[in-house]
Amino acid sequence: MVLMVAAGGASAATEITGCQEITEPGDYYLSSDIIDTTTADVCIYITADDVTLDGQGHCIDGSTPGTCKPIEEDGDAVYPSLVNGYARAGIIVKKADNVIVKNVEVKNFCNGILLYGASDSNTVENCIVHDNGNPTANVVDDGDFNGISVFNRVCNSIIRDNTVYDNTGEIYGDCDDSGAGISVKKFSNYNHVTNNTVFGNTFAGIYGKKGGGDCFNTIDYNRVYENGQTGDKSCFTGGIRLQCKSTDDYTIEYNTVWDNIGPGIFVGGNDCEVKGNTVTGSKNAYSGNPGYGLYVDRYSDSGGRRAKVYDNTFCDNEGFDINIQNADAGTTGDDNTCDTTSNYDDAGTTGCTNPCTAPEEPDLTITEKSETLDGSTFTVTYTVKNNGGGNAGASTTSISVDGTQVATDSVGALAAGATHDGTVVIDSFDCPCGTDVTVKVCADNDGVVDESDETNNCLENTFNCPPCSEKPDLVITEKSEDWVDQVNKTYNITYTVANNGDAAAGASTTSIKIDGVEAATDTVPALSISESRTATLGPFTMSGDDDTINVCADSENEVDEGDETNNCLENTFAVEGKQSYGGSVYYKKNAICVWNTLGEPDELGAVLYRNAKIAIELEETVSACKNVSVWVTQLGFYPVYFEVAVSVDGSNWDIIGSETCNTMWVWTQYDFDGEFGDVRYIKITKPGSRRPPKFMGLDAVYAKN
């Protein structure tokens, strides 16, 4: 049953509440879900040009695919016979131009969304298409049922920003088997399949066939994973598969393809370009359909010729990372990353320019350490071990106390698994009574050993100094700077010195150093227990855009104190407005295209998936940081939660906030304000799992004071 609906002369959008045929141009929208109980062969059937159908997030549910009948011939074109119930589909766009289908979920039909018949300039975007097709024998003759199908002379159309998964079909071992996520067939040329998430489909993720030559279709920026199935009839499964020898002039670029059964990318046509893709974890479907990373085939049928393969990564695949069926196919390429090839070499080398796996490296760590103090003699004992898989050359161990290096120790070469025990004696060691000192021992202090992990070289602990007798203790408890004239960079310094000890303190001198040079002194009268004094000195003139200001009580050591190490307080006073963008990627997990996060906003960005982390090192340290911002977008239908942390050394992190981004495909700036201290590193953490798939875009990591 098909109900005819015309838009009329009004410009307002037309509401759709059930399965209907659209025969007039206009805007249409779903006001609620449509649960189709098999009463209509096609739920939404569009035959008019210039139609926009907005699902507004609602679902068209076929309840059950029913008997999936084949698409039949109709004169010189191929169309479904609606009368006989052929090609039962959620949405069909038939011989119509300039049609947009968006924001709708389609499930439980033979075909989810089908564009076919000679048509031009159609768009399917922001749709969720899943659980279509029929995996059983409930199919009449051969079928061709997929999530999204572009079929028979559909040209200049766009399939973008969709999530397509778990579409099924019975596998016969035929190149017209069903169950592809997205299918482009039969003289459908100049189309663009971009930025879709395609997974869990039983045939191929994205499938092309019957191109007719000179296709010029583009498949780019898609995420294609876990498609296909095993078995001796799984002849044509895989990630992105251009099966036909006439699927010529395709461009396949910047896709991320992983864990598919069959080739990650299969090219059967001529003059195709494969560029900038990342393909990993391809698995064997059966002996006739191996898990190659890239498979260029059909040479014996006059296909698979003159492919261009540049700047791709093909790694960790069960078959060859790159396999060209025939060495005479004229395949060219360069700057690829892979481990194994057949009939292929990058320009000027054997195999790929870059290997997937680097040679095993050493990893030096401090596994044990201890300290003793005998009078003023301080002894540090430590063990350094090579926990890596490669041998380590000679290196130097450093010993630091409260951040200051006090000694070094030479360590000879260490084989994998070997250890070195060292003992360092420090004479005339000053351990202030009643205090704790932090002792840090670091392997490979000079960085001469190239290690697999450069972040785990150090081990530190706190050592308790002996208790004190009753003495005064002069401490700078507060200090601040105030502009006198910011234009001319003059300012005053205000400080407070307090006696925090157990006895009265005599008169003393406070010194002020700016950038390491003494700029002023101040006489402090005697202070009784718990007494304090506040003074303001200046004006001082700033050199450059910031000054490092160090204020020290008892700078002339006139007072015998219980703690001689806590007299000073230091900070950086800066001209407001210093800022820095990301300069390099410090580390990453489950993140791709990470270089796009660096620098100013450009709406490219990295992609974070599943449980992801990425740490960015700024171009320079932002002192007294007060603002951190990141640009984030939701890639797909599910909002993404993320946390932001900052660090000055890349080891100790402070979480400064979290947000949930629900702006789909729109970049949004998130600001985090506060007193963060000096910031050199910014870390973004996105929790997640495989399902539901949550992808997040990240760009322009930034800090300022």
Beta strands, then each sheet from edge to edge (+ up, - down):
strand 1: 4-5
strand 2: 14-16
strand 3: 20-22
strand 4: 26-30
strand 5: 34-35
strand 6: 42-46
strand 7: 51-54
strand 8: 59-61
strand 9: 72-74
strand 10: 77-79
strand 11: 89-94
strand 12: 100-102
strand 13: 105-107
strand 14: 111-116
strand 15: 119-120
strand 16: 123-125
strand 17: 128-130
strand 18: 148-151
strand 19: 154-155
strand 20: 158-160
strand 21: 163-165
strand 22: 182-185
strand 23: 192-194
strand 24: 197-199
strand 25: 204-209
strand 26: 218-220
strand 27: 223-225
strand 28: 238-242
strand 29: 251-253
strand 30: 256-258
strand 31: 265-267
strand 32: 273-275
strand 33: 278-280
strand 34: 294-296
strand 35: 308-310
strand 36: 313-315
strand 37: 322-324
strand 38: 332-334
strand 39: 341-342
strand 40: 364-374
strand 41: 377-386
strand 42: 395-401
strand 43: 404-411
strand 44: 419-426
strand 45: 436-442
strand 46: 458-464
strand 47: 474-485
strand 48: 490-499
strand 49: 508-514
strand 50: 517-524
strand 51: 532-541
strand 52: 546-552
strand 53: 568-574
strand 54: 579-592
strand 55: 606-635
strand 56: 640-647
strand 57: 654-661
strand 58: 668-686
strand 59: 695-704
sheet 1: 1+ 3+ 6+ 11+ 14+ 18+ 22+ 25+ 28+ 31+ 34+ 37+ 39+
sheet 2: 2+ 4+ 7+ 12+ 16+ 20+ 23+ 26+ 29+ 32+ 35+ 38+
sheet 3: 5+ 8+ 13+ 17+ 21+ 24+ 27+ 30+ 33+ 36+
sheet 4: 9+ 10-
sheet 5: 15+ 19+
sheet 6: 40+ 41- 44+
sheet 7: 43+ 42- 45+ 46-
sheet 8: 47+ 48- 51+
sheet 9: 50+ 49- 52+ 53-
sheet 10: 57+ 56- 58+ 55- 54+ 59-
end
